[in-house]
């Protein structure tokens, strides 16, 4: 099964990326995921279920420990390409 995760962390700071946002992006970029897209207002990544769920666990723990007061995320099952 493949999953797509979309997430944001708060509080926002438009002048400089807060530590919790940087940490969350580092977790996702360092995970074994496909199609990672990070941006100022949202982040998306895709991968196998185990890899996505492991990354989400780490993302939540590390972002909250780094000062996030809210983490909004959505996880969707996506169809795998038929080969």
N, CA, C and O atoms as a GROMACS GRO file, in nm:
protein
  332
    1UNK      N    1   0.084  -0.118   0.000
    1UNK     CA    2   0.000   0.000   0.000
    1UNK      C    3   0.089   0.124   0.000
    1UNK      O    4   0.191   0.130   0.068
    2UNK      N    5   0.047   0.222  -0.078
    2UNK     CA    6   0.118   0.351  -0.081
    2UNK      C    7   0.033   0.457  -0.014
    2UNK      O    8  -0.090   0.456  -0.023
    3UNK      N    9   0.102   0.548   0.053
    3UNK     CA   10   0.034   0.656   0.124
    3UNK      C   11   0.092   0.790   0.082
    3UNK      O   12   0.209   0.800   0.042
    4UNK      N   13   0.008   0.892   0.093
    4UNK     CA   14   0.053   1.031   0.075
    4UNK      C   15   0.023   1.104   0.206
    4UNK      O   16  -0.088   1.094   0.258
    5UNK      N   17   0.121   1.175   0.257
    5UNK     CA   18   0.100   1.257   0.376
    5UNK      C   19   0.118   1.403   0.338
    5UNK      O   20   0.211   1.440   0.266
    6UNK      N   21   0.027   1.485   0.388
    6UNK     CA   22   0.036   1.630   0.373
    6UNK      C   23   0.034   1.687   0.513
    6UNK      O   24  -0.047   1.645   0.595
    7UNK      N   25   0.123   1.782   0.542
    7UNK     CA   26   0.126   1.836   0.678
    7UNK      C   27   0.174   1.980   0.683
    7UNK      O   28   0.243   2.029   0.593
    8UNK      N   29   0.134   2.047   0.790
    8UNK     CA   30   0.185   2.179   0.825
    8UNK      C   31   0.207   2.181   0.976
    8UNK      O   32   0.144   2.105   1.050
    9UNK      N   33   0.296   2.267   1.020
    9UNK     CA   34   0.320   2.286   1.162
    9UNK      C   35   0.294   2.432   1.197
    9UNK      O   36   0.311   2.521   1.114
   10UNK      N   37   0.252   2.454   1.318
   10UNK     CA   38   0.226   2.590   1.366
   10UNK      C   39   0.292   2.609   1.501
   10UNK      O   40   0.319   2.510   1.569
   11UNK      N   41   0.320   2.730   1.541
   11UNK     CA   42   0.277   2.857   1.483
   11UNK      C   43   0.362   2.896   1.362
   11UNK      O   44   0.478   2.857   1.348
   12UNK      N   45   0.300   2.976   1.275
   12UNK     CA   46   0.366   3.025   1.155
   12UNK      C   47   0.453   3.145   1.189
   12UNK      O   48   0.426   3.218   1.284
   13UNK      N   49   0.556   3.164   1.111
   13UNK     CA   50   0.638   3.284   1.117
   13UNK      C   51   0.677   3.314   0.973
   13UNK      O   52   0.754   3.240   0.912
   14UNK      N   53   0.626   3.423   0.920
   14UNK     CA   54   0.651   3.454   0.779
   14UNK      C   55   0.790   3.511   0.755
   14UNK      O   56   0.836   3.513   0.641
   15UNK      N   57   0.858   3.558   0.861
   15UNK     CA   58   0.991   3.615   0.844
   15UNK      C   59   1.100   3.510   0.841
   15UNK      O   60   1.198   3.523   0.767
   16UNK      N   61   1.084   3.405   0.922
   16UNK     CA   62   1.187   3.302   0.932
   16UNK      C   63   1.120   3.170   0.969
   16UNK      O   64   1.029   3.166   1.051
   17UNK      N   65   1.166   3.062   0.908
   17UNK     CA   66   1.108   2.930   0.936
   17UNK      C   67   1.137   2.893   1.082
   17UNK      O   68   1.252   2.892   1.124
   18UNK      N   69   1.032   2.863   1.160
   18UNK     CA   70   1.052   2.824   1.299
   18UNK      C   71   1.124   2.690   1.309
   18UNK      O   72   1.123   2.609   1.216
   19UNK      N   73   1.187   2.667   1.422
   19UNK     CA   74   1.263   2.544   1.442
   19UNK      C   75   1.177   2.421   1.417
   19UNK      O   76   1.224   2.326   1.354
   20UNK      N   77   1.053   2.420   1.465
   20UNK     CA   78   0.967   2.303   1.447
   20UNK      C   79   0.939   2.274   1.300
   20UNK      O   80   0.928   2.158   1.261
   21UNK      N   81   0.928   2.378   1.219
   21UNK     CA   82   0.906   2.358   1.075
   21UNK      C   83   1.030   2.302   1.008
   21UNK      O   84   1.019   2.214   0.922
   22UNK      N   85   1.146   2.351   1.045
   22UNK     CA   86   1.271   2.301   0.989
   22UNK      C   87   1.291   2.155   1.027
   22UNK      O   88   1.329   2.074   0.943
   23UNK      N   89   1.266   2.122   1.153
   23UNK     CA   90   1.282   1.984   1.200
   23UNK      C   91   1.186   1.892   1.126
   23UNK      O   92   1.227   1.784   1.082
   24UNK      N   93   1.061   1.932   1.110
   24UNK     CA   94   0.963   1.848   1.040
   24UNK      C   95   1.005   1.823   0.896
   24UNK      O   96   0.994   1.711   0.847
   25UNK      N   97   1.054   1.925   0.830
   25UNK     CA   98   1.100   1.909   0.692
   25UNK      C   99   1.223   1.818   0.685
   25UNK      O  100   1.234   1.737   0.593
   26UNK      N  101   1.314   1.832   0.780
   26UNK     CA  102   1.432   1.745   0.782
   26UNK      C  103   1.392   1.599   0.799
   26UNK      O  104   1.451   1.511   0.736
   27UNK      N  105   1.293   1.573   0.885
   27UNK     CA  106   1.246   1.435   0.904
   27UNK      C  107   1.195   1.378   0.773
   27UNK      O  108   1.233   1.268   0.733
   28UNK      N  109   1.110   1.454   0.705
   28UNK     CA  110   1.050   1.406   0.580
   28UNK      C  111   1.156   1.392   0.471
   28UNK      O  112   1.156   1.293   0.397
   29UNK      N  113   1.245   1.488   0.459
   29UNK     CA  114   1.347   1.482   0.356
   29UNK      C  115   1.447   1.369   0.382
   29UNK      O  116   1.506   1.316   0.288
   30UNK      N  117   1.468   1.332   0.508
   30UNK     CA  118   1.561   1.227   0.542
   30UNK      C  119   1.501   1.088   0.542
   30UNK      O  120   1.573   0.989   0.551
   31UNK      N  121   1.369   1.080   0.532
   31UNK     CA  122   1.302   0.950   0.532
   31UNK      C  123   1.311   0.886   0.395
   31UNK      O  124   1.341   0.953   0.296
   32UNK      N  125   1.285   0.758   0.390
   32UNK     CA  126   1.290   0.685   0.263
   32UNK      C  127   1.155   0.697   0.192
   32UNK      O  128   1.080   0.600   0.180
   33UNK      N  129   1.125   0.819   0.147
   33UNK     CA  130   0.997   0.849   0.083
   33UNK      C  131   1.020   0.897  -0.059
   33UNK      O  132   1.130   0.938  -0.095
   34UNK      N  133   0.913   0.892  -0.139
   34UNK     CA  134   0.917   0.937  -0.277
   34UNK      C  135   0.846   1.072  -0.287
   34UNK      O  136   0.768   1.109  -0.199
   35UNK      N  137   0.872   1.144  -0.392
   35UNK     CA  138   0.796   1.263  -0.428
   35UNK      C  139   0.779   1.360  -0.311
   35UNK      O  140   0.668   1.405  -0.283
   36UNK      N  141   0.889   1.391  -0.243
   36UNK     CA  142   0.885   1.486  -0.132
   36UNK      C  143   0.878   1.627  -0.188
   36UNK      O  144   0.959   1.665  -0.273
   37UNK      N  145   0.782   1.704  -0.139
   37UNK     CA  146   0.765   1.843  -0.181
   37UNK      C  147   0.746   1.928  -0.056
   37UNK      O  148   0.644   1.916   0.012
   38UNK      N  149   0.842   2.014  -0.026
   38UNK     CA  150   0.831   2.100   0.091
   38UNK      C  151   0.811   2.243   0.045
   38UNK      O  152   0.868   2.287  -0.055
   39UNK      N  153   0.729   2.315   0.119
   39UNK     CA  154   0.699   2.453   0.084
   39UNK      C  155   0.668   2.534   0.207
   39UNK      O  156   0.660   2.479   0.317
   40UNK      N  157   0.649   2.664   0.192
   40UNK     CA  158   0.626   2.751   0.307
   40UNK      C  159   0.491   2.730   0.375
   40UNK      O  160   0.476   2.762   0.493
   41UNK      N  161   0.392   2.677   0.304
   41UNK     CA  162   0.259   2.663   0.362
   41UNK      C  163   0.209   2.519   0.366
   41UNK      O  164   0.095   2.495   0.405
   42UNK      N  165   0.291   2.424   0.326
   42UNK     CA  166   0.251   2.285   0.331
   42UNK      C  167   0.358   2.197   0.272
   42UNK      O  168   0.441   2.240   0.192
   43UNK      N  169   0.353   2.072   0.313
   43UNK     CA  170   0.453   1.975   0.271
   43UNK      C  171   0.382   1.846   0.235
   43UNK      O  172   0.282   1.810   0.298
   44UNK      N  173   0.434   1.777   0.134
   44UNK     CA  174   0.372   1.654   0.088
   44UNK      C  175   0.482   1.551   0.060
   44UNK      O  176   0.590   1.585   0.013
   45UNK      N  177   0.451   1.425   0.090
   45UNK     CA  178   0.544   1.317   0.056
   45UNK      C  179   0.463   1.190   0.033
   45UNK      O  180   0.353   1.174   0.086
   46UNK      N  181   0.519   1.101  -0.046
   46UNK     CA  182   0.455   0.973  -0.076
   46UNK      C  183   0.556   0.862  -0.053
   46UNK      O  184   0.677   0.882  -0.061
   47UNK      N  185   0.502   0.743  -0.024
   47UNK     CA  186   0.588   0.628  -0.009
   47UNK      C  187   0.509   0.508   0.037
   47UNK      O  188   0.387   0.512   0.047
   48UNK      N  189   0.580   0.402   0.065
   48UNK     CA  190   0.517   0.282   0.118
   48UNK      C  191   0.458   0.310   0.255
   48UNK      O  192   0.502   0.401   0.325
   49UNK      N  193   0.357   0.233   0.292
   49UNK     CA  194   0.286   0.256   0.418
   49UNK      C  195   0.379   0.256   0.538
   49UNK      O  196   0.373   0.346   0.621
   50UNK      N  197   0.465   0.157   0.548
   50UNK     CA  198   0.555   0.151   0.664
   50UNK      C  199   0.647   0.272   0.670
   50UNK      O  200   0.669   0.328   0.778
   51UNK      N  201   0.700   0.313   0.558
   51UNK     CA  202   0.791   0.427   0.555
   51UNK      C  203   0.719   0.557   0.591
   51UNK      O  204   0.772   0.638   0.666
   52UNK      N  205   0.599   0.577   0.537
   52UNK     CA  206   0.523   0.698   0.567
   52UNK      C  207   0.484   0.701   0.714
   52UNK      O  208   0.500   0.804   0.780
   53UNK      N  209   0.433   0.591   0.767
   53UNK     CA  210   0.390   0.589   0.906
   53UNK      C  211   0.507   0.607   1.003
   53UNK      O  212   0.493   0.672   1.106
   54UNK      N  213   0.622   0.551   0.970
   54UNK     CA  214   0.741   0.572   1.052
   54UNK      C  215   0.783   0.718   1.050
   54UNK      O  216   0.817   0.776   1.153
   55UNK      N  217   0.780   0.779   0.932
   55UNK     CA  218   0.816   0.920   0.919
   55UNK      C  219   0.718   1.009   0.993
   55UNK      O  220   0.759   1.106   1.057
   56UNK      N  221   0.588   0.979   0.986
   56UNK     CA  222   0.486   1.059   1.056
   56UNK      C  223   0.508   1.051   1.207
   56UNK      O  224   0.496   1.153   1.275
   57UNK      N  225   0.538   0.933   1.259
   57UNK     CA  226   0.565   0.919   1.402
   57UNK      C  227   0.681   1.009   1.444
   57UNK      O  228   0.672   1.082   1.542
   58UNK      N  229   0.790   1.002   1.369
   58UNK     CA  230   0.906   1.084   1.400
   58UNK      C  231   0.876   1.233   1.384
   58UNK      O  232   0.917   1.315   1.466
   59UNK      N  233   0.805   1.266   1.277
   59UNK     CA  234   0.768   1.406   1.252
   59UNK      C  235   0.689   1.464   1.368
   59UNK      O  236   0.720   1.573   1.415
   60UNK      N  237   0.588   1.392   1.415
   60UNK     CA  238   0.506   1.440   1.526
   60UNK      C  239   0.589   1.458   1.653
   60UNK      O  240   0.583   1.562   1.717
   61UNK      N  241   0.664   1.357   1.688
   61UNK     CA  242   0.744   1.363   1.811
   61UNK      C  243   0.846   1.476   1.807
   61UNK      O  244   0.859   1.552   1.903
   62UNK      N  245   0.919   1.488   1.696
   62UNK     CA  246   1.026   1.587   1.688
   62UNK      C  247   0.973   1.729   1.671
   62UNK      O  248   1.029   1.823   1.729
   63UNK      N  249   0.866   1.747   1.592
   63UNK     CA  250   0.810   1.882   1.574
   63UNK      C  251   0.753   1.934   1.705
   63UNK      O  252   0.774   2.050   1.741
   64UNK      N  253   0.679   1.850   1.777
   64UNK     CA  254   0.622   1.893   1.906
   64UNK      C  255   0.733   1.923   2.007
   64UNK      O  256   0.723   2.019   2.082
   65UNK      N  257   0.836   1.842   2.009
   65UNK     CA  258   0.948   1.865   2.100
   65UNK      C  259   1.026   1.992   2.063
   65UNK      O  260   1.097   2.048   2.147
   66UNK      N  261   1.011   2.038   1.939
   66UNK     CA  262   1.082   2.157   1.891
   66UNK      C  263   0.996   2.282   1.894
   66UNK      O  264   1.034   2.385   1.838
   67UNK      N  265   0.880   2.275   1.959
   67UNK     CA  266   0.801   2.396   1.977
   67UNK      C  267   0.673   2.407   1.898
   67UNK      O  268   0.603   2.508   1.910
   68UNK      N  269   0.639   2.309   1.817
   68UNK     CA  270   0.511   2.316   1.744
   68UNK      C  271   0.396   2.310   1.845
   68UNK      O  272   0.399   2.232   1.940
   69UNK      N  273   0.297   2.394   1.822
   69UNK     CA  274   0.178   2.391   1.906
   69UNK      C  275   0.062   2.322   1.836
   69UNK      O  276  -0.039   2.289   1.898
   70UNK      N  277   0.078   2.300   1.706
   70UNK     CA  278  -0.021   2.227   1.628
   70UNK      C  279   0.048   2.166   1.507
   70UNK      O  280   0.131   2.230   1.442
   71UNK      N  281   0.012   2.043   1.479
   71UNK     CA  282   0.055   1.978   1.356
   71UNK      C  283  -0.070   1.929   1.287
   71UNK      O  284  -0.142   1.844   1.341
   72UNK      N  285  -0.097   1.981   1.170
   72UNK     CA  286  -0.212   1.937   1.091
   72UNK      C  287  -0.161   1.843   0.984
   72UNK      O  288  -0.070   1.876   0.909
   73UNK      N  289  -0.222   1.725   0.979
   73UNK     CA  290  -0.178   1.632   0.875
   73UNK      C  291  -0.294   1.552   0.822
   73UNK      O  292  -0.397   1.531   0.887
   74UNK      N  293  -0.274   1.508   0.702
   74UNK     CA  294  -0.372   1.425   0.633
   74UNK      C  295  -0.295   1.312   0.567
   74UNK      O  296  -0.193   1.335   0.501
   75UNK      N  297  -0.343   1.190   0.584
   75UNK     CA  298  -0.281   1.074   0.523
   75UNK      C  299  -0.384   1.009   0.432
   75UNK      O  300  -0.496   0.979   0.475
   76UNK      N  301  -0.348   0.988   0.307
   76UNK     CA  302  -0.437   0.927   0.209
   76UNK      C  303  -0.373   0.803   0.149
   76UNK      O  304  -0.252   0.798   0.126
   77UNK      N  305  -0.456   0.702   0.125
   77UNK     CA  306  -0.412   0.586   0.048
   77UNK      C  307  -0.417   0.626  -0.098
   77UNK      O  308  -0.517   0.681  -0.145
   78UNK      N  309  -0.309   0.599  -0.170
   78UNK     CA  310  -0.306   0.631  -0.312
   78UNK      C  311  -0.288   0.502  -0.391
   78UNK      O  312  -0.228   0.406  -0.344
   79UNK      N  313  -0.340   0.503  -0.510
   79UNK     CA  314  -0.332   0.384  -0.596
   79UNK      C  315  -0.191   0.369  -0.649
   79UNK      O  316  -0.126   0.466  -0.687
   80UNK      N  317  -0.145   0.246  -0.650
   80UNK     CA  318  -0.014   0.218  -0.707
   80UNK      C  319  -0.028   0.207  -0.860
   80UNK      O  320  -0.132   0.168  -0.912
   81UNK      N  321   0.080   0.244  -0.927
   81UNK     CA  322   0.080   0.232  -1.073
   81UNK      C  323   0.076   0.085  -1.112
   81UNK      O  324   0.144   0.002  -1.052
   82UNK      N  325  -0.004   0.054  -1.213
   82UNK     CA  326  -0.010  -0.082  -1.263
   82UNK      C  327   0.101  -0.097  -1.367
   82UNK      O  328   0.110  -0.016  -1.460
   83UNK      N  329   0.183  -0.199  -1.352
   83UNK     CA  330   0.297  -0.217  -1.444
   83UNK      C  331   0.272  -0.333  -1.534
   83UNK      O  332   0.356  -0.364  -1.619
   0.00000   0.00000   0.00000
